Amino acid sequence: QVQLVESGGGLVQAGGSLRLSCAASGSIYRINAMGWYRQAPGKQRELVAAITSGGGTNYADSVKGRFTISRDNAKNTVYLQMNSLKPEDTAVYYCNAGGIDYSGGYYYPRDYWGQGTQVTVSS
């Protein structure tokens, strides 16, 4: 079993910054791409940013130039640096990781999710 534990959410004024962290722990065979999604009240969950194990990244248009995703492969940790925050960034942010379990001679593709962390941006 793999657990994703997020931290770093909170309340910030518009224009401020926050840094989210997500650490994977447990019986990890391999973690591939990692990313952050968010879900605002009454809206669908959307991809914010993703990063491959080799460092390739992509971002939602709404956060380009303001958010930066990075990762530490040795620590199985992904970060999301959020600058110039806007009230419309208010949401629950979820960490996601695509991985592989290995057990009994078999490989199992897995999709892991964190519990979510609240980010609130006041105007």
A tleap script that builds the chain and sets N, CA, C and O, in Angstrom:
source leaprc.protein.ff14SB
mol = sequence {
  NGLN VAL GLN LEU VAL GLU SER GLY GLY GLY
  LEU VAL GLN ALA GLY GLY SER LEU ARG LEU
  SER CYS ALA ALA SER GLY SER ILE TYR ARG
  ILE ASN ALA MET GLY TRP TYR ARG GLN ALA
  PRO GLY LYS GLN ARG GLU LEU VAL ALA ALA
  ILE THR SER GLY GLY GLY THR ASN TYR ALA
  ASP SER VAL LYS GLY ARG PHE THR ILE SER
  ARG ASP ASN ALA LYS ASN THR VAL TYR LEU
  GLN MET ASN SER LEU LYS PRO GLU ASP THR
  ALA VAL TYR TYR CYS ASN ALA GLY GLY ILE
  ASP TYR SER GLY GLY TYR TYR TYR PRO ARG
  ASP TYR TRP GLY GLN GLY THR GLN VAL THR
  VAL SER CSER
}
set mol.1.N position { 0.828 -1.193 0.000 }
set mol.1.CA position { 0.000 0.000 0.000 }
set mol.1.C position { 0.866 1.247 0.000 }
set mol.1.O position { 1.909 1.304 0.652 }
set mol.2.N position { 0.410 2.241 -0.745 }
set mol.2.CA position { 1.103 3.525 -0.819 }
set mol.2.C position { 0.161 4.605 -0.323 }
set mol.2.O position { -1.021 4.619 -0.667 }
set mol.3.N position { 0.687 5.501 0.479 }
set mol.3.CA position { -0.096 6.639 0.954 }
set mol.3.C position { 0.530 7.924 0.440 }
set mol.3.O position { 1.752 8.061 0.384 }
set mol.4.N position { -0.328 8.859 0.066 }
set mol.4.CA position { 0.110 10.208 -0.306 }
set mol.4.C position { -0.362 11.161 0.774 }
set mol.4.O position { -1.554 11.242 1.070 }
set mol.5.N position { 0.574 11.875 1.354 }
set mol.5.CA position { 0.250 12.804 2.437 }
set mol.5.C position { 0.582 14.216 1.990 }
set mol.5.O position { 1.734 14.531 1.691 }
set mol.6.N position { -0.445 15.067 1.947 }
set mol.6.CA position { -0.284 16.441 1.499 }
set mol.6.C position { -0.133 17.379 2.690 }
set mol.6.O position { -0.599 17.095 3.793 }
set mol.7.N position { 0.524 18.494 2.440 }
set mol.7.CA position { 0.637 19.548 3.444 }
set mol.7.C position { 0.849 20.872 2.737 }
set mol.7.O position { 1.206 20.923 1.560 }
set mol.8.N position { 0.616 21.956 3.494 }
set mol.8.CA position { 0.920 23.285 2.973 }
set mol.8.C position { -0.272 24.131 2.587 }
set mol.8.O position { -0.100 25.294 2.222 }
set mol.9.N position { -1.469 23.590 2.654 }
set mol.9.CA position { -2.634 24.402 2.329 }
set mol.9.C position { -2.909 25.418 3.421 }
set mol.9.O position { -2.280 25.403 4.480 }
set mol.10.N position { -3.866 26.306 3.145 }
set mol.10.CA position { -4.229 27.300 4.144 }
set mol.10.C position { -4.952 28.479 3.539 }
set mol.10.O position { -5.433 28.434 2.407 }
set mol.11.N position { -5.013 29.542 4.333 }
set mol.11.CA position { -5.694 30.777 3.931 }
set mol.11.C position { -4.649 31.834 3.600 }
set mol.11.O position { -3.714 32.061 4.368 }
set mol.12.N position { -4.816 32.474 2.455 }
set mol.12.CA position { -3.865 33.504 2.033 }
set mol.12.C position { -4.628 34.603 1.313 }
set mol.12.O position { -5.676 34.347 0.720 }
set mol.13.N position { -4.115 35.815 1.360 }
set mol.13.CA position { -4.724 36.925 0.642 }
set mol.13.C position { -4.356 36.865 -0.838 }
set mol.13.O position { -3.327 36.303 -1.213 }
set mol.14.N position { -5.194 37.438 -1.651 }
set mol.14.CA position { -4.907 37.513 -3.081 }
set mol.14.C position { -3.544 38.157 -3.309 }
set mol.14.O position { -3.190 39.147 -2.668 }
set mol.15.N position { -2.787 37.573 -4.236 }
set mol.15.CA position { -1.438 38.041 -4.506 }
set mol.15.C position { -0.380 37.315 -3.708 }
set mol.15.O position { 0.812 37.449 -3.987 }
set mol.16.N position { -0.798 36.550 -2.723 }
set mol.16.CA position { 0.139 35.834 -1.873 }
set mol.16.C position { 0.592 34.520 -2.481 }
set mol.16.O position { 0.264 34.193 -3.622 }
set mol.17.N position { 1.356 33.770 -1.691 }
set mol.17.CA position { 1.946 32.514 -2.155 }
set mol.17.C position { 1.719 31.403 -1.144 }
set mol.17.O position { 1.590 31.647 0.056 }
set mol.18.N position { 1.672 30.192 -1.647 }
set mol.18.CA position { 1.644 28.986 -0.832 }
set mol.18.C position { 2.459 27.916 -1.538 }
set mol.18.O position { 2.608 27.925 -2.759 }
set mol.19.N position { 2.982 26.995 -0.742 }
set mol.19.CA position { 3.706 25.862 -1.307 }
set mol.19.C position { 3.100 24.573 -0.766 }
set mol.19.O position { 3.098 24.329 0.441 }
set mol.20.N position { 2.592 23.763 -1.668 }
set mol.20.CA position { 2.035 22.467 -1.291 }
set mol.20.C position { 3.093 21.379 -1.455 }
set mol.20.O position { 3.916 21.424 -2.370 }
set mol.21.N position { 3.056 20.410 -0.558 }
set mol.21.CA position { 3.941 19.259 -0.635 }
set mol.21.C position { 3.113 17.981 -0.573 }
set mol.21.O position { 2.053 17.938 0.052 }
set mol.22.N position { 3.611 16.955 -1.224 }
set mol.22.CA position { 2.938 15.655 -1.195 }
set mol.22.C position { 4.004 14.573 -1.193 }
set mol.22.O position { 4.777 14.445 -2.142 }
set mol.23.N position { 4.037 13.798 -0.119 }
set mol.23.CA position { 5.028 12.751 0.025 }
set mol.23.C position { 4.366 11.381 -0.079 }
set mol.23.O position { 3.358 11.111 0.574 }
set mol.24.N position { 4.941 10.539 -0.898 }
set mol.24.CA position { 4.465 9.160 -1.025 }
set mol.24.C position { 5.255 8.265 -0.087 }
set mol.24.O position { 6.481 8.347 -0.013 }
set mol.25.N position { 4.541 7.417 0.623 }
set mol.25.CA position { 5.212 6.506 1.547 }
set mol.25.C position { 4.522 5.144 1.492 }
set mol.25.O position { 3.417 4.999 0.970 }
set mol.26.N position { 5.213 4.159 2.046 }
set mol.26.CA position { 4.658 2.813 2.048 }
set mol.26.C position { 5.487 1.896 1.184 }
set mol.26.O position { 6.672 2.130 0.947 }
set mol.27.N position { 4.846 0.857 0.723 }
set mol.27.CA position { 5.523 -0.142 -0.086 }
set mol.27.C position { 5.539 0.321 -1.543 }
set mol.27.O position { 4.642 0.001 -2.323 }
set mol.28.N position { 6.578 1.082 -1.890 }
set mol.28.CA position { 6.653 1.688 -3.217 }
set mol.28.C position { 7.591 0.902 -4.100 }
set mol.28.O position { 8.766 0.726 -3.776 }
set mol.29.N position { 7.070 0.428 -5.216 }
set mol.29.CA position { 7.955 -0.206 -6.198 }
set mol.29.C position { 8.439 0.857 -7.179 }
set mol.29.O position { 9.638 0.990 -7.425 }
set mol.30.N position { 7.484 1.619 -7.742 }
set mol.30.CA position { 7.851 2.693 -8.663 }
set mol.30.C position { 6.741 3.729 -8.704 }
set mol.30.O position { 5.557 3.394 -8.752 }
set mol.31.N position { 7.145 5.000 -8.684 }
set mol.31.CA position { 6.225 6.115 -8.893 }
set mol.31.C position { 6.570 6.745 -10.221 }
set mol.31.O position { 7.725 7.112 -10.441 }
set mol.32.N position { 5.625 6.881 -11.099 }
set mol.32.CA position { 5.855 7.488 -12.406 }
set mol.32.C position { 5.445 8.957 -12.363 }
set mol.32.O position { 6.038 9.733 -11.614 }
set mol.33.N position { 4.464 9.350 -13.133 }
set mol.33.CA position { 4.044 10.747 -13.143 }
set mol.33.C position { 3.339 11.109 -11.840 }
set mol.33.O position { 2.661 10.281 -11.233 }
set mol.34.N position { 3.508 12.335 -11.432 }
set mol.34.CA position { 2.816 12.872 -10.254 }
set mol.34.C position { 2.154 14.182 -10.649 }
set mol.34.O position { 2.587 14.846 -11.592 }
set mol.35.N position { 1.124 14.545 -9.938 }
set mol.35.CA position { 0.437 15.778 -10.303 }
set mol.35.C position { -0.456 16.304 -9.215 }
set mol.35.O position { -0.636 15.686 -8.166 }
set mol.36.N position { -1.013 17.468 -9.494 }
set mol.36.CA position { -1.962 18.112 -8.590 }
set mol.36.C position { -3.249 18.397 -9.340 }
set mol.36.O position { -3.238 18.918 -10.455 }
set mol.37.N position { -4.344 18.049 -8.714 }
set mol.37.CA position { -5.680 18.389 -9.194 }
set mol.37.C position { -6.322 19.307 -8.162 }
set mol.37.O position { -5.863 19.397 -7.024 }
set mol.38.N position { -7.381 19.980 -8.570 }
set mol.38.CA position { -8.146 20.764 -7.610 }
set mol.38.C position { -9.627 20.684 -7.925 }
set mol.38.O position { -10.036 20.460 -9.064 }
set mol.39.N position { -10.412 20.873 -6.886 }
set mol.39.CA position { -11.861 20.849 -7.046 }
set mol.39.C position { -12.473 21.954 -6.205 }
set mol.39.O position { -12.359 21.960 -4.979 }
set mol.40.N position { -13.123 22.886 -6.883 }
set mol.40.CA position { -13.820 23.973 -6.206 }
set mol.40.C position { -15.274 23.553 -5.985 }
set mol.40.O position { -15.772 22.679 -6.695 }
set mol.41.N position { -15.957 24.152 -5.023 }
set mol.41.CA position { -17.359 23.790 -4.749 }
set mol.41.C position { -18.222 23.913 -5.996 }
set mol.41.O position { -18.206 24.940 -6.674 }
set mol.42.N position { -18.974 22.861 -6.295 }
set mol.42.CA position { -19.873 22.879 -7.436 }
set mol.42.C position { -19.205 22.695 -8.785 }
set mol.42.O position { -19.859 22.792 -9.823 }
set mol.43.N position { -17.905 22.429 -8.775 }
set mol.43.CA position { -17.185 22.259 -10.038 }
set mol.43.C position { -16.532 20.881 -10.098 }
set mol.43.O position { -16.356 20.209 -9.083 }
set mol.44.N position { -16.179 20.486 -11.316 }
set mol.44.CA position { -15.494 19.214 -11.495 }
set mol.44.C position { -14.027 19.331 -11.106 }
set mol.44.O position { -13.439 20.412 -11.147 }
set mol.45.N position { -13.458 18.208 -10.731 }
set mol.45.CA position { -12.041 18.176 -10.437 }
set mol.45.C position { -11.264 18.426 -11.720 }
set mol.45.O position { -11.591 17.873 -12.769 }
set mol.46.N position { -10.236 19.261 -11.633 }
set mol.46.CA position { -9.456 19.592 -12.820 }
set mol.46.C position { -7.969 19.434 -12.548 }
set mol.46.O position { -7.503 19.604 -11.421 }
set mol.47.N position { -7.234 19.107 -13.604 }
set mol.47.CA position { -5.788 18.992 -13.487 }
set mol.47.C position { -5.179 20.385 -13.402 }
set mol.47.O position { -5.496 21.265 -14.203 }
set mol.48.N position { -4.312 20.570 -12.434 }
set mol.48.CA position { -3.602 21.844 -12.272 }
set mol.48.C position { -2.222 21.759 -12.909 }
set mol.48.O position { -1.843 22.623 -13.700 }
set mol.49.N position { -1.470 20.715 -12.562 }
set mol.49.CA position { -0.118 20.559 -13.083 }
set mol.49.C position { 0.307 19.113 -12.924 }
set mol.49.O position { -0.154 18.407 -12.027 }
set mol.50.N position { 1.201 18.682 -13.816 }
set mol.50.CA position { 1.717 17.320 -13.767 }
set mol.50.C position { 3.191 17.330 -14.091 }
set mol.50.O position { 3.684 18.222 -14.783 }
set mol.51.N position { 3.903 16.313 -13.577 }
set mol.51.CA position { 5.333 16.198 -13.825 }
set mol.51.C position { 5.684 14.724 -13.960 }
set mol.51.O position { 5.237 13.887 -13.176 }
set mol.52.N position { 6.497 14.424 -14.970 }
set mol.52.CA position { 6.923 13.046 -15.175 }
set mol.52.C position { 8.139 12.739 -14.297 }
set mol.52.O position { 8.709 13.635 -13.674 }
set mol.53.N position { 8.523 11.478 -14.259 }
set mol.53.CA position { 9.700 11.107 -13.486 }
set mol.53.C position { 10.965 11.723 -14.071 }
set mol.53.O position { 11.963 11.876 -13.367 }
set mol.54.N position { 10.930 12.077 -15.358 }
set mol.54.CA position { 12.073 12.709 -16.004 }
set mol.54.C position { 12.060 14.229 -15.942 }
set mol.54.O position { 12.986 14.883 -16.419 }
set mol.55.N position { 11.007 14.788 -15.352 }
set mol.55.CA position { 10.955 16.233 -15.159 }
set mol.55.C position { 10.103 16.997 -16.166 }
set mol.55.O position { 10.016 18.223 -16.089 }
set mol.56.N position { 9.481 16.305 -17.097 }
set mol.56.CA position { 8.577 16.981 -18.023 }
set mol.56.C position { 7.352 17.486 -17.302 }
set mol.56.O position { 6.817 16.801 -16.431 }
set mol.57.N position { 6.892 18.694 -17.657 }
set mol.57.CA position { 5.763 19.300 -16.941 }
set mol.57.C position { 4.708 19.821 -17.899 }
set mol.57.O position { 4.983 20.106 -19.065 }
set mol.58.N position { 3.502 19.936 -17.384 }
set mol.58.CA position { 2.463 20.668 -18.088 }
set mol.58.C position { 1.534 21.298 -17.050 }
set mol.58.O position { 1.423 20.821 -15.921 }
set mol.59.N position { 0.871 22.379 -17.460 }
set mol.59.CA position { 0.053 23.170 -16.547 }
set mol.59.C position { -1.284 23.508 -17.191 }
set mol.59.O position { -1.403 23.597 -18.413 }
set mol.60.N position { -2.269 23.690 -16.352 }
set mol.60.CA position { -3.522 24.257 -16.812 }
set mol.60.C position { -3.267 25.689 -17.255 }
set mol.60.O position { -2.436 26.383 -16.669 }
set mol.61.N position { -3.974 26.135 -18.283 }
set mol.61.CA position { -3.774 27.493 -18.796 }
set mol.61.C position { -3.985 28.534 -17.700 }
set mol.61.O position { -3.323 29.572 -17.687 }
set mol.62.N position { -4.899 28.259 -16.791 }
set mol.62.CA position { -5.254 29.236 -15.762 }
set mol.62.C position { -4.149 29.469 -14.734 }
set mol.62.O position { -4.200 30.450 -13.992 }
set mol.63.N position { -3.156 28.588 -14.677 }
set mol.63.CA position { -2.100 28.738 -13.671 }
set mol.63.C position { -0.719 28.935 -14.287 }
set mol.63.O position { 0.257 29.132 -13.564 }
set mol.64.N position { -0.627 28.884 -15.601 }
set mol.64.CA position { 0.675 29.053 -16.253 }
set mol.64.C position { 1.291 30.396 -15.892 }
set mol.64.O position { 0.627 31.432 -15.911 }
set mol.65.N position { 2.575 30.350 -15.562 }
set mol.65.CA position { 3.279 31.566 -15.187 }
set mol.65.C position { 3.144 31.928 -13.722 }
set mol.65.O position { 3.856 32.806 -13.235 }
set mol.66.N position { 2.239 31.265 -13.007 }
set mol.66.CA position { 2.043 31.556 -11.578 }
set mol.66.C position { 2.405 30.359 -10.697 }
set mol.66.O position { 2.915 30.537 -9.590 }
set mol.67.N position { 2.147 29.149 -11.177 }
set mol.67.CA position { 2.410 27.934 -10.408 }
set mol.67.C position { 3.596 27.192 -11.008 }
set mol.67.O position { 3.816 27.219 -12.219 }
set mol.68.N position { 4.357 26.527 -10.138 }
set mol.68.CA position { 5.479 25.706 -10.577 }
set mol.68.C position { 5.430 24.367 -9.859 }
set mol.68.O position { 5.378 24.310 -8.631 }
set mol.69.N position { 5.447 23.297 -10.633 }
set mol.69.CA position { 5.478 21.950 -10.060 }
set mol.69.C position { 6.913 21.427 -10.124 }
set mol.69.O position { 7.630 21.663 -11.096 }
set mol.70.N position { 7.314 20.719 -9.084 }
set mol.70.CA position { 8.636 20.114 -9.044 }
set mol.70.C position { 8.557 18.833 -8.222 }
set mol.70.O position { 7.557 18.579 -7.550 }
set mol.71.N position { 9.608 18.032 -8.278 }
set mol.71.CA position { 9.590 16.800 -7.517 }
set mol.71.C position { 11.003 16.405 -7.106 }
set mol.71.O position { 11.992 16.781 -7.735 }
set mol.72.N position { 11.055 15.634 -6.029 }
set mol.72.CA position { 12.294 15.045 -5.543 }
set mol.72.C position { 12.107 13.536 -5.641 }
set mol.72.O position { 11.440 12.936 -4.798 }
set mol.73.N position { 12.692 12.923 -6.663 }
set mol.73.CA position { 12.465 11.489 -6.885 }
set mol.73.C position { 13.017 10.646 -5.737 }
set mol.73.O position { 12.452 9.605 -5.401 }
set mol.74.N position { 14.099 11.085 -5.149 }
set mol.74.CA position { 14.694 10.312 -4.058 }
set mol.74.C position { 13.763 10.253 -2.851 }
set mol.74.O position { 13.783 9.287 -2.088 }
set mol.75.N position { 12.956 11.284 -2.687 }
set mol.75.CA position { 12.033 11.352 -1.554 }
set mol.75.C position { 10.602 11.014 -1.954 }
set mol.75.O position { 9.702 11.024 -1.115 }
set mol.76.N position { 10.388 10.712 -3.243 }
set mol.76.CA position { 9.022 10.454 -3.738 }
set mol.76.C position { 8.067 11.566 -3.318 }
set mol.76.O position { 6.963 11.319 -2.835 }
set mol.77.N position { 8.519 12.773 -3.514 }
set mol.77.CA position { 7.756 13.941 -3.081 }
set mol.77.C position { 7.562 14.895 -4.255 }
set mol.77.O position { 8.472 15.111 -5.056 }
set mol.78.N position { 6.363 15.460 -4.342 }
set mol.78.CA position { 6.059 16.452 -5.364 }
set mol.78.C position { 5.633 17.739 -4.672 }
set mol.78.O position { 5.002 17.713 -3.615 }
set mol.79.N position { 5.985 18.860 -5.280 }
set mol.79.CA position { 5.691 20.169 -4.717 }
set mol.79.C position { 4.896 20.993 -5.731 }
set mol.79.O position { 4.977 20.777 -6.940 }
set mol.80.N position { 4.131 21.937 -5.201 }
set mol.80.CA position { 3.453 22.901 -6.051 }
set mol.80.C position { 3.643 24.278 -5.435 }
set mol.80.O position { 3.043 24.599 -4.409 }
set mol.81.N position { 4.476 25.080 -6.063 }
set mol.81.CA position { 4.679 26.457 -5.626 }
set mol.81.C position { 3.639 27.328 -6.314 }
set mol.81.O position { 3.590 27.398 -7.542 }
set mol.82.N position { 2.814 27.989 -5.521 }
set mol.82.CA position { 1.726 28.800 -6.062 }
set mol.82.C position { 1.966 30.258 -5.708 }
set mol.82.O position { 1.951 30.630 -4.535 }
set mol.83.N position { 2.186 31.074 -6.715 }
set mol.83.CA position { 2.417 32.504 -6.540 }
set mol.83.C position { 1.281 33.300 -7.162 }
set mol.83.O position { 0.496 32.773 -7.949 }
set mol.84.N position { 1.203 34.561 -6.803 }
set mol.84.CA position { 0.177 35.469 -7.354 }
set mol.84.C position { -1.204 34.825 -7.289 }
set mol.84.O position { -1.945 34.813 -8.272 }
set mol.85.N position { -1.533 34.297 -6.134 }
set mol.85.CA position { -2.789 33.575 -5.986 }
set mol.85.C position { -3.992 34.497 -6.159 }
set mol.85.O position { -3.961 35.675 -5.803 }
set mol.86.N position { -5.050 33.920 -6.719 }
set mol.86.CA position { -6.283 34.647 -6.989 }
set mol.86.C position { -7.440 33.962 -6.250 }
set mol.86.O position { -7.356 32.770 -5.952 }
set mol.87.N position { -8.495 34.682 -5.957 }
set mol.87.CA position { -9.653 34.040 -5.301 }
set mol.87.C position { -10.168 32.829 -6.072 }
set mol.87.O position { -10.653 31.875 -5.464 }
set mol.88.N position { -10.073 32.850 -7.377 }
set mol.88.CA position { -10.546 31.708 -8.175 }
set mol.88.C position { -9.663 30.472 -8.054 }
set mol.88.O position { -10.008 29.414 -8.580 }
set mol.89.N position { -8.531 30.590 -7.369 }
set mol.89.CA position { -7.688 29.425 -7.078 }
set mol.89.C position { -8.185 28.672 -5.844 }
set mol.89.O position { -7.669 27.602 -5.521 }
set mol.90.N position { -9.167 29.217 -5.167 }
set mol.90.CA position { -9.714 28.566 -3.975 }
set mol.90.C position { -10.320 27.222 -4.342 }
set mol.90.O position { -11.183 27.137 -5.216 }
set mol.91.N position { -9.860 26.168 -3.664 }
set mol.91.CA position { -10.310 24.809 -3.960 }
set mol.91.C position { -9.645 23.847 -2.988 }
set mol.91.O position { -8.754 24.222 -2.225 }
set mol.92.N position { -10.095 22.607 -3.033 }
set mol.92.CA position { -9.354 21.525 -2.380 }
set mol.92.C position { -8.368 20.983 -3.411 }
set mol.92.O position { -8.749 20.618 -4.524 }
set mol.93.N position { -7.114 20.938 -3.026 }
set mol.93.CA position { -6.064 20.460 -3.922 }
set mol.93.C position { -5.705 19.024 -3.565 }
set mol.93.O position { -5.462 18.696 -2.403 }
set mol.94.N position { -5.677 18.179 -4.584 }
set mol.94.CA position { -5.400 16.758 -4.397 }
set mol.94.C position { -4.119 16.367 -5.120 }
set mol.94.O position { -3.888 16.750 -6.267 }
set mol.95.N position { -3.305 15.606 -4.431 }
set mol.95.CA position { -2.095 15.044 -5.020 }
set mol.95.C position { -2.447 13.716 -5.686 }
set mol.95.O position { -3.258 12.947 -5.170 }
set mol.96.N position { -1.835 13.460 -6.824 }
set mol.96.CA position { -2.066 12.208 -7.548 }
set mol.96.C position { -0.737 11.637 -8.016 }
set mol.96.O position { 0.170 12.379 -8.391 }
set mol.97.N position { -0.628 10.319 -7.991 }
set mol.97.CA position { 0.584 9.665 -8.481 }
set mol.97.C position { 0.210 8.379 -9.205 }
set mol.97.O position { -0.627 7.602 -8.746 }
set mol.98.N position { 0.844 8.183 -10.329 }
set mol.98.CA position { 0.710 6.924 -11.050 }
set mol.98.C position { 1.895 6.050 -10.712 }
set mol.98.O position { 3.045 6.473 -10.830 }
set mol.99.N position { 1.617 4.841 -10.294 }
set mol.99.CA position { 2.710 3.990 -9.870 }
set mol.99.C position { 2.524 2.544 -10.252 }
set mol.99.O position { 1.566 2.173 -10.930 }
set mol.100.N position { 3.455 1.744 -9.804 }
set mol.100.CA position { 3.430 0.314 -10.064 }
set mol.100.C position { 3.737 -0.424 -8.771 }
set mol.100.O position { 4.721 -0.130 -8.094 }
set mol.101.N position { 2.900 -1.365 -8.443 }
set mol.101.CA position { 3.181 -2.294 -7.364 }
set mol.101.C position { 3.764 -3.564 -7.952 }
set mol.101.O position { 3.456 -3.933 -9.085 }
set mol.102.N position { 4.602 -4.227 -7.180 }
set mol.102.CA position { 5.155 -5.505 -7.610 }
set mol.102.C position { 4.963 -6.486 -6.475 }
set mol.102.O position { 5.440 -6.269 -5.361 }
set mol.103.N position { 4.256 -7.570 -6.768 }
set mol.103.CA position { 3.963 -8.536 -5.723 }
set mol.103.C position { 3.764 -9.911 -6.339 }
set mol.103.O position { 3.051 -10.070 -7.330 }
set mol.104.N position { 4.402 -10.889 -5.736 }
set mol.104.CA position { 4.211 -12.259 -6.180 }
set mol.104.C position { 4.598 -12.496 -7.625 }
set mol.104.O position { 4.050 -13.379 -8.286 }
set mol.105.N position { 5.546 -11.704 -8.116 }
set mol.105.CA position { 5.989 -11.884 -9.489 }
set mol.105.C position { 5.148 -11.140 -10.516 }
set mol.105.O position { 5.368 -11.290 -11.718 }
set mol.106.N position { 4.183 -10.336 -10.060 }
set mol.106.CA position { 3.308 -9.599 -10.971 }
set mol.106.C position { 3.437 -8.093 -10.743 }
set mol.106.O position { 3.686 -7.631 -9.630 }
set mol.107.N position { 3.261 -7.344 -11.834 }
set mol.107.CA position { 3.239 -5.886 -11.775 }
set mol.107.C position { 1.787 -5.407 -11.818 }
set mol.107.O position { 0.981 -5.898 -12.608 }
set mol.108.N position { 1.471 -4.448 -10.961 }
set mol.108.CA position { 0.116 -3.911 -10.892 }
set mol.108.C position { 0.162 -2.407 -11.070 }
set mol.108.O position { 0.698 -1.718 -10.202 }
set mol.109.N position { -0.386 -1.852 -12.176 }
set mol.109.CA position { -0.484 -0.389 -12.294 }
set mol.109.C position { -1.436 0.156 -11.233 }
set mol.109.O position { -2.489 -0.426 -10.971 }
set mol.110.N position { -1.059 1.263 -10.634 }
set mol.110.CA position { -1.861 1.850 -9.572 }
set mol.110.C position { -2.050 3.339 -9.796 }
set mol.110.O position { -1.244 4.004 -10.448 }
set mol.111.N position { -3.137 3.839 -9.236 }
set mol.111.CA position { -3.444 5.274 -9.277 }
set mol.111.C position { -3.703 5.707 -7.844 }
set mol.111.O position { -4.696 5.308 -7.236 }
set mol.112.N position { -2.816 6.517 -7.314 }
set mol.112.CA position { -2.897 6.911 -5.915 }
set mol.112.C position { -3.393 8.347 -5.773 }
set mol.112.O position { -3.094 9.210 -6.598 }
set mol.113.N position { -4.167 8.585 -4.694 }
set mol.113.CA position { -4.679 9.921 -4.400 }
set mol.113.C position { -4.413 10.294 -2.952 }
set mol.113.O position { -4.474 9.450 -2.057 }
set mol.114.N position { -4.120 11.560 -2.734 }
set mol.114.CA position { -4.029 12.077 -1.384 }
set mol.114.C position { -5.407 12.437 -0.865 }
set mol.114.O position { -6.401 12.332 -1.584 }
set mol.115.N position { -5.460 12.862 0.386 }
set mol.115.CA position { -6.740 13.151 1.023 }
set mol.115.C position { -7.249 14.554 0.708 }
set mol.115.O position { -8.409 14.866 0.978 }
set mol.116.N position { -6.413 15.382 0.155 }
set mol.116.CA position { -6.800 16.741 -0.209 }
set mol.116.C position { -6.405 17.752 0.846 }
set mol.116.O position { -6.418 17.459 2.042 }
set mol.117.N position { -6.057 18.933 0.397 }
set mol.117.CA position { -5.730 20.030 1.303 }
set mol.117.C position { -6.421 21.296 0.806 }
set mol.117.O position { -6.403 21.598 -0.387 }
set mol.118.N position { -7.023 22.025 1.724 }
set mol.118.CA position { -7.807 23.206 1.360 }
set mol.118.C position { -6.894 24.407 1.124 }
set mol.118.O position { -6.014 24.708 1.931 }
set mol.119.N position { -7.121 25.071 0.020 }
set mol.119.CA position { -6.467 26.352 -0.274 }
set mol.119.C position { -7.572 27.389 -0.430 }
set mol.119.O position { -8.467 27.236 -1.261 }
set mol.120.N position { -7.501 28.440 0.373 }
set mol.120.CA position { -8.488 29.504 0.311 }
set mol.120.C position { -7.778 30.825 0.082 }
set mol.120.O position { -6.877 31.194 0.836 }
set mol.121.N position { -8.183 31.534 -0.958 }
set mol.121.CA position { -7.580 32.822 -1.295 }
set mol.121.C position { -8.642 33.902 -1.111 }
set mol.121.O position { -9.675 33.892 -1.782 }
set mol.122.N position { -8.382 34.819 -0.210 }
set mol.122.CA position { -9.337 35.888 0.075 }
set mol.122.C position { -9.037 37.110 -0.792 }
set mol.122.O position { -7.887 37.386 -1.135 }
set mol.123.N position { -10.084 37.820 -1.130 }
set mol.123.CA position { -9.910 39.002 -1.993 }
set mol.123.C position { -9.668 40.257 -1.178 }
set mol.123.O position { -9.501 41.338 -1.743 }
savepdb mol mol.pdb
quit
